[in-house]
Amino acid sequence: MRRIIILALIIPFLSIGIALAVSPGKSIEFKESPLGTVTFNGDTHNKAAASCKECHNDGSFPKMKQGTVKITMSDIVAGKYCGVCHNGVKAFEAKANCERCHIKKLM
């Protein structure tokens, strides 16, 4: 019984870290692109979206964990993933503004 109570207290705290992974004031970097590192800024995206579910749903990013979805520019241009918003209507068009997301770091 004691273990159940301890787990009941610990599990909510563990899930808070997942739910707030890219909260305002935080960001994550995607370094796999040869065009340069893409930084996902929590401040910018939390202001633009009505809720996390706007992007994190079965059609886009079902899991709130980096690396669970393979994002390609062809998908974005086709209106998937980031391209749902970055289409030139809701947010700047990704296809015509590469340098706004892909930043090459100087060595």
Secondary structure as a PSIPRED ss2 file (coil, helix, strand):
# PSIPRED VFORMAT (PSIPRED V4.0)

   1 M C   1.000  0.000  0.000
   2 R H   0.000  1.000  0.000
   3 R H   0.000  1.000  0.000
   4 I H   0.000  1.000  0.000
   5 I H   0.000  1.000  0.000
   6 I H   0.000  1.000  0.000
   7 L H   0.000  1.000  0.000
   8 A H   0.000  1.000  0.000
   9 L H   0.000  1.000  0.000
  10 I H   0.000  1.000  0.000
  11 I H   0.000  1.000  0.000
  12 P H   0.000  1.000  0.000
  13 F H   0.000  1.000  0.000
  14 L H   0.000  1.000  0.000
  15 S H   0.000  1.000  0.000
  16 I H   0.000  1.000  0.000
  17 G H   0.000  1.000  0.000
  18 I H   0.000  1.000  0.000
  19 A H   0.000  1.000  0.000
  20 L C   1.000  0.000  0.000
  21 A C   1.000  0.000  0.000
  22 V C   1.000  0.000  0.000
  23 S C   1.000  0.000  0.000
  24 P C   1.000  0.000  0.000
  25 G C   1.000  0.000  0.000
  26 K C   1.000  0.000  0.000
  27 S E   0.000  0.000  1.000
  28 I E   0.000  0.000  1.000
  29 E E   0.000  0.000  1.000
  30 F E   0.000  0.000  1.000
  31 K C   1.000  0.000  0.000
  32 E C   1.000  0.000  0.000
  33 S C   1.000  0.000  0.000
  34 P C   1.000  0.000  0.000
  35 L C   1.000  0.000  0.000
  36 G C   1.000  0.000  0.000
  37 T E   0.000  0.000  1.000
  38 V E   0.000  0.000  1.000
  39 T E   0.000  0.000  1.000
  40 F E   0.000  0.000  1.000
  41 N E   0.000  0.000  1.000
  42 G H   0.000  1.000  0.000
  43 D H   0.000  1.000  0.000
  44 T H   0.000  1.000  0.000
  45 H H   0.000  1.000  0.000
  46 N H   0.000  1.000  0.000
  47 K H   0.000  1.000  0.000
  48 A H   0.000  1.000  0.000
  49 A C   1.000  0.000  0.000
  50 A C   1.000  0.000  0.000
  51 S C   1.000  0.000  0.000
  52 C H   0.000  1.000  0.000
  53 K H   0.000  1.000  0.000
  54 E H   0.000  1.000  0.000
  55 C C   1.000  0.000  0.000
  56 H C   1.000  0.000  0.000
  57 N C   1.000  0.000  0.000
  58 D C   1.000  0.000  0.000
  59 G C   1.000  0.000  0.000
  60 S C   1.000  0.000  0.000
  61 F C   1.000  0.000  0.000
  62 P C   1.000  0.000  0.000
  63 K C   1.000  0.000  0.000
  64 M C   1.000  0.000  0.000
  65 K C   1.000  0.000  0.000
  66 Q C   1.000  0.000  0.000
  67 G C   1.000  0.000  0.000
  68 T C   1.000  0.000  0.000
  69 V C   1.000  0.000  0.000
  70 K C   1.000  0.000  0.000
  71 I C   1.000  0.000  0.000
  72 T C   1.000  0.000  0.000
  73 M H   0.000  1.000  0.000
  74 S H   0.000  1.000  0.000
  75 D H   0.000  1.000  0.000
  76 I H   0.000  1.000  0.000
  77 V H   0.000  1.000  0.000
  78 A C   1.000  0.000  0.000
  79 G C   1.000  0.000  0.000
  80 K C   1.000  0.000  0.000
  81 Y H   0.000  1.000  0.000
  82 C H   0.000  1.000  0.000
  83 G H   0.000  1.000  0.000
  84 V H   0.000  1.000  0.000
  85 C C   1.000  0.000  0.000
  86 H C   1.000  0.000  0.000
  87 N C   1.000  0.000  0.000
  88 G C   1.000  0.000  0.000
  89 V C   1.000  0.000  0.000
  90 K C   1.000  0.000  0.000
  91 A C   1.000  0.000  0.000
  92 F C   1.000  0.000  0.000
  93 E C   1.000  0.000  0.000
  94 A C   1.000  0.000  0.000
  95 K C   1.000  0.000  0.000
  96 A C   1.000  0.000  0.000
  97 N C   1.000  0.000  0.000
  98 C H   0.000  1.000  0.000
  99 E H   0.000  1.000  0.000
 100 R H   0.000  1.000  0.000
 101 C H   0.000  1.000  0.000
 102 H E   0.000  0.000  1.000
 103 I E   0.000  0.000  1.000
 104 K C   1.000  0.000  0.000
 105 K C   1.000  0.000  0.000
 106 L C   1.000  0.000  0.000
 107 M C   1.000  0.000  0.000
